[in-house]
Structures are given as C-alpha cells and as structure tokens.
Amino acid sequence: MGKPETAADLSQTPALERGMVVKSAAGRDKDRLLVVTQVTGEGVFLADGKERPLQRQKRKNPKHLLPTGYSLGEETLRFNNPLRKALNRLAAEETQPTEAT
C-alpha cells in the first residue's frame, strides 16, 4: 500500500483542463497521447478517438499523466475522427528527429 496523499503531493500534479494533450506515464496505455475531456474530483477523463473513443473514455489519476504543452480546440473534441487525426499528427511530430543547426 502507498502512503496517503498530502496537499504537497497534489500541488505537484500539473493543472489539467479540457482539450490538453497529455502522455500517459503509467498503465497499459503508457507513452500514448490522449486528450483531456473532463476533470473531476474522481480523476481525469481521457480519450484518443480509437482505443478510447469519446463514448468510452478512460478515467485516470492525474499523477500518471505528463502534459505535452499542446492543446486541441473544442471542434476537434466533438467527434472521434478529427480527434484521432490530430493526435496522430502530434505523435508524428514528436517522433521526428530534430535538425541540428
């Protein structure tokens, strides 16, 4: 069993909001990009448009998420297809090697 969370532990968790793109840091979906669809007291609800469509979102502990710095607009969060395409595009950008100057 883990130790109980304190206010200091919770303050280390990044502030998450709807539309933010995050990377899973733990669990079966580790290293996958997901988008935050809802933040509640029970956890953060996530979707990717494929394995986790908007109709069957994944609830996850915010401690297990890493923010990527990207955010998606509301129009992208309405349907699975645009959501999946946006996350695939971001994943492709993330895996491309950066050019040295």
C-alpha positions as CSV (number, residue, x, y, z in Angstrom):
1,M,0.0,0.0,0.0
2,G,1.1,3.5,-0.8
3,K,1.3,6.4,1.6
4,P,-1.7,8.7,1.8
5,E,-1.5,11.8,-0.5
6,T,-0.8,15.1,1.1
7,A,-1.6,18.6,-0.1
8,A,2.0,19.0,-1.1
9,D,1.8,15.8,-3.3
10,L,-1.3,17.1,-5.0
11,S,0.3,20.5,-5.7
12,Q,3.0,18.8,-7.7
13,T,0.3,17.5,-10.1
14,P,0.0,19.7,-13.2
15,A,-3.2,21.7,-13.7
16,L,-5.1,19.9,-16.4
17,E,-8.1,21.2,-18.3
18,R,-10.3,20.1,-21.2
19,G,-8.5,20.0,-24.5
20,M,-5.0,19.5,-23.2
21,V,-2.9,16.8,-24.8
22,V,-1.2,14.5,-22.3
23,K,1.1,11.5,-22.4
24,S,0.2,8.5,-20.2
25,A,3.1,7.8,-17.8
26,A,1.8,4.6,-16.3
27,G,-0.5,1.7,-17.1
28,R,-1.4,-0.3,-20.2
29,D,-1.5,2.9,-22.3
30,K,1.9,4.1,-21.2
31,D,3.6,6.6,-23.6
32,R,0.4,7.1,-25.6
33,L,-1.1,10.5,-26.4
34,L,-4.5,11.2,-25.0
35,V,-6.7,14.3,-24.7
36,V,-8.3,15.5,-21.5
37,T,-12.1,15.6,-22.0
38,Q,-13.2,16.2,-18.4
39,V,-11.6,16.9,-15.0
40,T,-13.5,15.8,-11.9
41,G,-12.8,15.1,-8.3
42,E,-12.5,11.3,-9.2
43,G,-9.8,11.8,-11.7
44,V,-9.3,12.9,-15.3
45,F,-11.3,11.5,-18.2
46,L,-9.3,10.9,-21.4
47,A,-10.0,9.9,-25.0
48,D,-7.9,9.2,-28.1
49,G,-10.6,8.6,-30.7
50,K,-9.6,5.0,-31.3
51,E,-8.8,2.7,-28.4
52,R,-10.6,5.1,-26.1
53,P,-13.4,6.8,-28.1
54,L,-15.3,9.7,-26.8
55,Q,-18.2,7.3,-25.9
56,R,-16.0,5.2,-23.7
57,Q,-13.5,7.5,-22.0
58,K,-10.7,6.4,-19.7
59,R,-10.6,7.6,-16.1
60,K,-7.0,8.1,-14.9
61,N,-5.2,9.5,-11.9
62,P,-3.7,12.9,-12.8
63,K,-0.4,11.8,-11.2
64,H,0.0,9.3,-14.1
65,L,-0.2,12.0,-16.8
66,L,2.5,14.2,-18.4
67,P,1.4,17.4,-20.1
68,T,2.8,17.8,-23.6
69,G,2.2,21.5,-24.0
70,Y,-0.3,21.0,-26.8
71,S,-4.0,21.8,-26.7
72,L,-6.9,20.9,-29.0
73,G,-9.9,23.1,-29.7
74,E,-13.5,22.3,-28.9
75,E,-14.3,21.4,-32.6
76,T,-11.7,18.6,-32.5
77,L,-13.2,17.2,-29.3
78,R,-16.7,16.7,-30.9
79,F,-16.0,13.6,-32.9
80,N,-13.6,10.7,-32.8
81,N,-12.2,11.0,-36.4
82,P,-10.8,14.6,-36.0
83,L,-9.5,13.7,-32.5
84,R,-7.7,10.7,-33.8
85,K,-6.2,12.6,-36.7
86,A,-4.9,15.4,-34.5
87,L,-3.3,13.1,-32.0
88,N,-1.7,11.1,-34.9
89,R,-0.3,14.3,-36.3
90,L,1.2,15.3,-32.9
91,A,2.6,11.8,-32.4
92,A,4.3,12.0,-35.8
93,E,5.8,15.4,-34.9
94,E,7.0,14.1,-31.6
95,T,8.9,11.2,-33.2
96,Q,10.5,13.1,-35.9
97,P,14.2,13.8,-35.3
98,T,15.1,17.5,-34.8
99,E,17.6,19.0,-37.1
100,A,20.8,20.4,-35.6
101,T,21.8,23.9,-36.7
